[in-house]
Amino acid sequence: MHPTSANDNDLLLEREAAEILRVSCPTMRRWRWAKTGPRYVRVGSRAIRYRLADLKDFVAANDNDRVGG
């Protein structure tokens, strides 16, 4: 699935989420470890997926133009 055609509730691969946020996969992993990144879904014991809606929420929450308002 191409990230630009994703529905807000579709589950995206880590690399697709990283592409949308324009960061690397290691950055996504570091954010997960530090609990500072977007929400994610664990599928089974190892697979990590992201919802587009959660990526949008993460960006909105970190939009410095909106802080202090």
Residue pairs with C-beta under 8 A, 6 or more apart in sequence:
1 10
1 12
1 16
3 12
3 16
3 17
3 19
3 20
3 52
6 12
6 16
6 52
7 52
8 51
8 52
8 53
8 56
9 51
9 52
9 53
10 51
10 52
11 41
11 43
11 49
11 50
11 51
12 20
12 49
12 50
12 51
12 52
12 55
13 49
14 25
14 28
14 29
14 48
14 49
14 50
15 25
16 50
17 28
17 38
17 50
17 55
18 24
18 25
18 27
18 28
20 52
20 55
21 28
21 38
21 55
21 58
21 59
28 37
30 37
31 37
31 38
32 40
32 48
37 58
38 50
38 54
38 55
38 57
38 58
39 50
39 51
39 54
39 57
39 58
40 48
40 49
40 50
40 54
41 48
41 49
41 50
41 51
42 48
42 49
43 49
60 66
